[in-house]
Amino acid sequence: MPSSESNYQPVKDSQTKLDQFLVCGLGSLGQHCVAILKEYGAVVNAIDQEEPKNWQVPNLLDLLEQLLIGDCRQTSILEQANISQCRTILLVTGNERVNIEAAFAARLLNPQVRLVVRSDKQNLNELLSQNLGNFIAFEPNQISASGFAIAALGDENLGCFQLEGHQLRVVKHQIKASDQWSNKWRVCEMNTLYRRVLNHTNNPSYLPQEFHQWEPEARLQPGDIVIYLEVTEQLKAKQLNNQPKYNLQQLWQEIVLGRVYKNLKQKIAYLWQTSDRYQSLRVAIICGITVFFLWCFGTVIYSLNYPDTNIVEAFYGTAMLLLGGYGDLFGGINFKTPPELAERMPGWLRLFSLGLTVIGIGFVGVLYALLTNALLSSRFQFFNNYQPLMPKNNYVVLIGLNRVGQRVAALLQELKQPLVGISSTAVNADFINKIPLIIGNISDALGKVNLANTKSIVVVTDDDMENLEIALMAHVQSPTTHVVIRTYDRYFSDNVARLFPYAQVLCTSAISAEVFAAAAFGENILSVFHFDTKTILVVEYMIEAGDTLNELLLAEVAYGYGVVPILYQKSKRSPVKLMPTDHTRLAVGDRLIVLANSNSLQRIERGEIFPRTWQVQVEKVLAQDAIFDGANEISLISGCKMSTARKLMNNLPGQLPIALYKQQALYLVRRLSKLRVTAHLKPFAQDTE
């Protein structure tokens, strides 16, 4: 795909007036917001109480249309900043009260202006959104916490978020010789209803920074790097259960292909691994299943050997044996049989009865013991402070339990990741019993943790230099451990990342600024994560008349703007579709969620779409009915008129008169091949239009 801006094809009027934006507060976050807004091509004004002394963005004054020194809550200052002509005002000072008061003043002066506010008061933010309208609030610490949590997982995990009750994760996987994909699958074959390839390379040292820059027909080889998005297995099963339309043919295909057995096997394995954390529950499940099986089996045995005894009495008789009633049962109460018949009972049956009693006493005793232990444990835990045990290996060490640290800890717990917290100061009482904690001097605390067995070390204190110092100390003690460092200055972050390549450095302000800037253009940001050095946003669009996305195929949205559509909904009452097909056409009122970076969002905002550079040449059909089916497929995937597709299929060989994106064209060729139509790709010739 072309990557230079000279290849863009604007779909908006080039004479459209640039949007005006107002940024209030030029701290670290505000400066980064200005820089990113300028990348979108916006006109930016700014207000601050005083001229900043620390310029984290060089030549910031050159990026601003005007800088006003004053109180952004004052009407006169807002009027000087042309608030009446602003599309959006970003209120990102360090004082939440100032931000809220300035939002009120801005709304009175411009009822249509969009308010993007820095605030952590979630309930108030929701109420203001309902009453003011066109209002959205973020808290930088919450935005960055998810990035630190995902970075702490290391290994293959790049991102994790939820959509409509479904858990999705972004995975970076290096192909091994033992993988089922190795030397067998093409990259495009990894795309399924629950998985989308985001990137692929056969050079581990180089990974493209944009989506779709990979060859769909390339074979997966050992050593290749593949990054893909997938719906996790547990929620995949939930989604299948919620689908109302699942016909018999689909069910039969699932059974024939063995997918039902495979899914069931994976669910059982997952539950078994989960219960491994609770040994008593695991033992109770085994005992319960065993007793229930013996109960049913004994009932059948006695019913068959004593036809005059109904199944209910056999059922209760077996229960008596399992509860230790061997003497009671054979002392006179004998399945409606005379006492003398008990003596003539086959030896194997009496031995079986004795076995039931012995096994039943053992297993029922275990169940009683587990129940007693659970009751006593819960009682002691209620009256005593419970301190979780220190994990033995593969855990995360989280240093700094401030607001960001506690949020990171909560996210890691949701992801079932064992962790240990270290803090130099006291923490909230509510947080003490949630994870193992070490309170005190951080240098001493590092000596109490076996860093060699850790998965990663995350340092998120409120001091950049302290974070760096702690990270260096940790690296000395355990050179192979993954280290994640929190910083506030983008250039400090860049320098640290270059000097210490073993560390992953995340700048809170830079991450948050991309979210604030995207929200300034009216986008709804659902989540954020990192794609190597790029920040990736999960963005929701509601298609309106005049949008640059309106009436486009999802293939055109994906390959034209460099985003990945992951959810589509026709209307509010329609079911959502995860990983929607490329031939879906957008219309007014549709809802679309995509993965995008800042460059992609800028292209969508400006309507600068990559050109289509490939054409499909159709040679011949191998069956008469393929003419009709092939025309339908061409019209569906390419978006051309049905009459154009019919004309092409009736006059072969010929080429499709419209250009396509490479992945779109390759998909069409593969679909035609399945219909027994021979076709191939060729570069698009401009003079054919």
TANORKA-V611834 format. One record per backbone hydrogen bond with DSSP energy under -0.5 kcal/mol. CO is the residue of the C=O (numbers start at 1). NH is the residue of the N-H. E is the energy in kcal/mol with one decimal. If there is no record, write none. Layout:
co	nh	e
CO	NH	E
CO	NH	E
This chain:
co	nh	e
4	7	-1.8
5	8	-1.6
7	611	-0.7
8	10	-0.5
9	609	-1.7
13	16	-1.9
19	43	-3.3
20	87	-2.9
20	88	-0.9
21	45	-2.8
22	24	-0.5
22	90	-3.4
23	25	-0.6
23	47	-2.3
24	92	-2.2
27	31	-2.5
28	32	-1.8
29	33	-2.1
30	34	-2.1
31	35	-2.0
32	36	-2.1
33	37	-2.5
34	38	-2.0
35	39	-1.2
36	40	-1.1
37	42	-1.8
38	41	-1.2
42	44	-0.6
43	21	-2.8
44	65	-3.4
44	66	-0.6
45	23	-2.6
46	68	-2.8
47	25	-2.9
48	70	-2.6
53	55	-0.7
54	56	-1.0
56	58	-0.6
57	60	-1.0
59	62	-0.6
59	63	-0.8
60	63	-1.1
60	64	-0.9
66	46	-2.0
68	48	-2.0
68	70	-0.6
70	72	-0.6
71	74	-1.9
74	78	-2.0
75	79	-2.4
76	80	-2.0
77	81	-1.4
78	83	-1.7
79	82	-1.7
82	85	-1.5
83	86	-1.0
87	114	-2.3
88	22	-2.1
89	91	-0.6
89	116	-2.4
90	24	-3.3
90	92	-0.9
91	118	-2.5
94	96	-0.6
95	99	-2.0
96	100	-2.4
97	101	-2.6
98	102	-2.5
99	103	-1.8
100	104	-1.8
101	105	-2.1
102	106	-2.6
103	107	-2.2
104	108	-1.9
105	109	-1.5
106	110	-2.3
110	113	-1.3
114	89	-2.7
114	116	-0.6
115	117	-0.6
115	136	-2.5
116	91	-2.8
117	119	-0.8
117	138	-2.4
120	122	-1.5
121	125	-3.0
122	126	-2.2
123	127	-2.0
124	128	-2.8
125	129	-2.2
126	130	-1.7
127	131	-1.9
128	132	-3.4
128	133	-0.7
129	133	-1.0
134	115	-2.6
136	117	-2.6
138	119	-2.4
139	142	-0.8
139	143	-2.0
140	144	-2.5
141	145	-1.5
142	146	-0.9
143	147	-0.6
144	148	-1.9
145	149	-2.4
146	150	-2.3
147	151	-2.2
148	152	-2.0
149	153	-1.0
150	154	-0.9
154	157	-1.7
156	172	-3.4
158	530	-0.8
159	170	-2.7
161	168	-3.3
163	166	-2.5
166	163	-2.6
166	168	-0.5
167	232	-2.5
168	161	-2.5
169	171	-0.5
169	230	-2.3
170	158	-3.1
170	159	-1.3
171	173	-0.6
171	228	-2.3
173	175	-0.6
173	226	-3.0
175	223	-3.1
176	179	-1.5
179	182	-0.6
181	184	-1.6
181	185	-2.1
185	220	-2.5
186	189	-0.9
187	190	-1.8
188	191	-1.3
192	195	-0.7
194	231	-2.2
195	192	-2.0
196	229	-3.1
198	212	-1.1
199	227	-2.7
201	225	-2.9
202	204	-0.5
203	206	-2.3
210	213	-0.7
212	214	-1.2
214	216	-0.7
215	218	-1.4
216	188	-2.4
218	187	-2.2
220	183	-3.6
221	224	-2.3
224	175	-2.9
224	226	-0.5
225	201	-2.1
226	173	-3.2
226	228	-0.5
227	198	-3.2
227	199	-2.0
228	171	-3.0
229	196	-2.7
230	169	-2.3
232	236	-1.8
233	237	-1.8
234	238	-1.3
235	239	-2.3
236	240	-2.2
237	241	-2.0
238	242	-1.4
239	243	-0.8
240	243	-0.7
242	244	-0.5
244	246	-0.8
247	251	-2.0
248	252	-2.8
249	253	-2.3
250	254	-2.3
251	255	-2.3
252	256	-2.9
253	257	-2.5
254	259	-1.9
254	260	-1.0
255	258	-1.0
258	262	-2.1
259	263	-3.0
260	264	-2.4
261	265	-2.6
262	266	-2.3
263	267	-2.3
264	268	-2.4
265	269	-2.3
266	270	-2.3
267	271	-2.6
268	272	-2.5
269	273	-2.4
270	274	-2.3
271	275	-2.6
272	276	-0.9
274	277	-1.5
275	278	-1.6
278	282	-1.9
279	283	-2.5
280	284	-2.4
281	285	-2.2
282	286	-1.9
283	287	-2.6
284	288	-2.7
285	289	-2.4
286	290	-2.3
287	291	-2.7
288	292	-2.2
289	293	-2.3
290	294	-2.5
291	295	-2.2
292	296	-2.2
293	297	-2.8
294	298	-2.8
295	299	-1.9
296	300	-1.8
297	301	-2.2
298	302	-2.4
299	303	-1.8
300	304	-2.0
301	305	-1.8
302	306	-1.5
306	309	-2.3
308	310	-0.5
310	314	-1.8
311	315	-2.2
312	316	-2.4
313	317	-2.5
314	318	-2.3
315	319	-1.7
316	320	-2.1
317	321	-1.8
318	322	-2.3
319	323	-1.5
320	325	-2.9
321	324	-1.6
325	329	-2.3
326	330	-2.3
327	331	-0.6
328	333	-1.1
329	332	-0.7
332	334	-1.0
334	337	-1.6
338	341	-1.6
338	342	-0.7
339	342	-1.0
339	343	-0.8
340	344	-0.8
342	345	-1.0
346	350	-2.0
347	351	-2.5
348	352	-2.1
349	353	-2.3
350	354	-2.4
351	355	-2.4
352	356	-2.4
353	357	-2.0
354	358	-2.6
355	359	-2.9
356	360	-2.9
357	361	-2.6
358	362	-2.0
359	363	-2.8
360	364	-2.8
361	365	-1.9
362	366	-1.7
363	367	-2.2
364	368	-2.4
365	369	-2.3
366	370	-2.7
367	371	-2.3
368	372	-2.5
369	373	-2.6
370	374	-2.4
371	375	-2.3
372	376	-2.6
373	377	-2.7
374	378	-2.4
375	379	-1.9
376	380	-2.7
377	381	-2.6
378	382	-1.6
379	383	-1.6
380	384	-1.8
385	387	-0.6
386	388	-0.6
395	455	-3.7
395	456	-0.9
396	398	-0.7
396	420	-2.7
397	399	-0.6
397	458	-2.9
398	400	-0.6
398	422	-2.7
399	460	-2.9
402	406	-2.8
403	407	-1.8
404	408	-2.7
405	409	-2.5
406	410	-2.1
407	411	-2.1
408	412	-2.4
409	413	-2.1
410	414	-1.9
411	415	-1.5
412	417	-2.7
413	416	-1.7
416	418	-0.6
418	396	-2.1
419	436	-0.7
420	398	-3.0
421	438	-2.0
422	400	-3.0
423	440	-2.5
428	431	-1.3
428	432	-0.7
429	432	-0.7
429	433	-0.5
431	434	-1.3
431	435	-0.7
436	421	-2.9
438	423	-2.1
441	445	-2.4
442	446	-2.2
443	447	-0.9
444	448	-0.7
445	448	-1.0
445	449	-0.6
446	449	-0.7
449	451	-1.7
450	453	-1.7
451	454	-1.4
453	394	-2.3
453	395	-0.7
455	482	-0.8
456	397	-2.4
457	459	-0.5
457	484	-3.0
458	399	-3.2
458	460	-0.6
459	486	-1.9
463	467	-2.3
464	468	-2.2
465	469	-2.5
466	470	-2.7
467	471	-2.3
468	472	-2.3
469	473	-2.2
470	474	-2.6
471	475	-2.2
472	476	-1.9
473	477	-1.7
474	478	-2.1
478	481	-1.6
482	457	-2.7
483	504	-3.1
484	459	-2.9
485	506	-2.6
487	508	-2.5
488	490	-0.5
489	493	-2.3
490	494	-2.3
491	495	-2.2
492	496	-2.4
493	497	-2.6
494	498	-1.8
495	499	-2.3
496	500	-2.6
500	503	-2.1
502	483	-0.9
503	505	-0.6
504	485	-2.6
504	506	-0.5
506	487	-2.2
506	508	-0.7
507	511	-2.2
508	512	-2.4
509	513	-2.5
510	514	-1.2
511	515	-1.0
512	516	-2.5
513	517	-2.9
514	518	-2.0
515	519	-2.4
516	520	-1.5
517	521	-0.6
518	521	-1.1
518	523	-1.5
519	522	-1.9
523	525	-0.8
524	526	-0.6
524	540	-2.5
527	538	-2.6
529	536	-3.5
530	532	-0.7
531	534	-2.0
534	531	-3.2
534	536	-0.6
536	529	-2.3
537	539	-0.8
537	596	-2.2
538	526	-3.3
538	527	-0.9
539	594	-2.5
540	524	-1.4
541	543	-0.6
541	592	-2.7
543	589	-2.9
544	547	-2.0
547	550	-0.7
549	552	-1.7
552	586	-2.7
553	557	-2.0
554	558	-3.0
555	559	-2.5
556	560	-1.4
557	561	-1.5
557	563	-0.6
558	562	-1.2
558	563	-1.1
560	610	-2.7
563	565	-0.5
564	595	-1.9
566	579	-2.1
567	593	-2.4
568	577	-2.5
569	591	-2.8
571	574	-1.0
576	578	-0.5
577	568	-1.9
577	580	-0.5
581	584	-1.4
582	555	-2.1
584	554	-2.3
586	551	-0.8
587	590	-2.1
590	543	-2.6
591	569	-2.3
592	541	-3.7
593	566	-3.0
593	567	-1.5
594	539	-2.5
595	564	-2.0
596	537	-3.3
597	601	-2.1
598	602	-2.1
599	603	-2.1
600	604	-2.3
601	605	-2.5
602	606	-2.3
603	607	-1.3
603	608	-2.1
607	11	-2.0
607	609	-0.9
609	9	-2.2
613	684	-2.1
614	660	-3.5
615	617	-0.5
615	682	-2.0
616	618	-0.6
616	656	-2.7
617	619	-0.6
617	680	-2.2
618	653	-0.6
618	654	-2.5
620	678	-2.6
623	626	-1.1
624	627	-1.4
625	629	-1.8
626	630	-2.6
627	631	-1.7
628	632	-1.8
629	633	-2.1
630	634	-2.5
631	635	-2.4
632	636	-2.2
633	637	-2.5
634	638	-2.3
634	640	-0.5
635	639	-1.3
641	645	-1.9
642	646	-2.6
643	647	-2.2
644	648	-2.0
645	649	-2.2
646	650	-1.6
648	651	-1.3
654	618	-2.9
660	613	-0.6
660	614	-2.0
661	665	-3.0
662	666	-2.7
663	667	-1.9
664	668	-1.8
665	669	-2.3
666	670	-2.3
667	671	-2.3
668	672	-2.5
669	673	-2.1
670	674	-1.5
671	675	-0.9
672	677	-2.3
673	676	-1.5
676	622	-2.9
678	619	-2.7
678	620	-0.9
680	617	-3.1
682	615	-2.8
684	686	-0.6
685	688	-1.8
686	689	-1.4
